Amino acid sequence: CSTEEYRRGQLYMVPKLADEMTKEGAGCECIANDPVEIATRGAGKFTRKHYHFIKAVPSYVRAVIPKRATFVIEQSWDCFPWSKTVIAHPSFGKFSMTITTLVADGKRNADGSVVLEENMHGLEAAELKIRQVRRIMRPSALLLGGLLHAHAS
């Protein structure tokens, strides 16, 4: 599917999944959903969400841990096609996970294999040495295209 089709699918699925996850004592609580302007990326959205998982914790553990230990915080800056997400836990001040995503239309070789960009984010040499890459291939338009068109409008 194209980058635009992916974007439409993302705009539909993110709030849908957050809504489906939200049950009594568990799920996603949207704290902020505000416009943001990032000089190098343009206009977008900043969101802050709390993911509560108290219902997933066994009752004997719930009895001894503070309530603030049963959620994680997600902050996200989405200036499509670029986004940055930071996931942290309030009890672990120095620990967080940062995910930077850049969605791009793929290019293919003559044999049909995908051409992968080795430095999509324009990192310096020192950053390239320590980065961790997870390549995620989108489902084909044949499988997903009809579903996106049906639900995106």
C-alpha positions, 0 to 999 in steps of 0.5 A: 500500500502507499504511504497515504493509504498507510496514513489513513489506516493509522488514523483509523486504527490508533484510536480504535485500538485505544478504545478497544483496550479501555476497560474498567481499571485497564486500558488507554487514558488520553491525557493530551492531544495537542497540535505541535510544530517541530522545526525540522519536521513541520506540523503534527500532533503531540499526544500523552497517554497513560496505559493502565494495566492493573487488571493484568497484575495478579491480585496478590501483587496488586495488594503490595504495589502502589497504584502508580506502579501499574501504568506506563506513560507514552508521549508521542510527536507525530509529524507524519511521515515522521514520529517519535514515541517515548515510553516510560514508567514513572517509578523508573526515572532514568529508564525509557524506550524511544522509538523513531519512525519514518514511513516511506514509500518503498523502492524495488530492484528489477528482480522485485526485491525491496531496496532498504535505505541504510541511514533513513534518519540521517544519523552521524557515524557514532549514532549509526554504530549504536542504533538498533534497526527493526525492519517492518514491512507493511502488508501488501495493498492486495491484502490491506488496501480494500480494508483501508478504503472501507474504514478510512472515510 
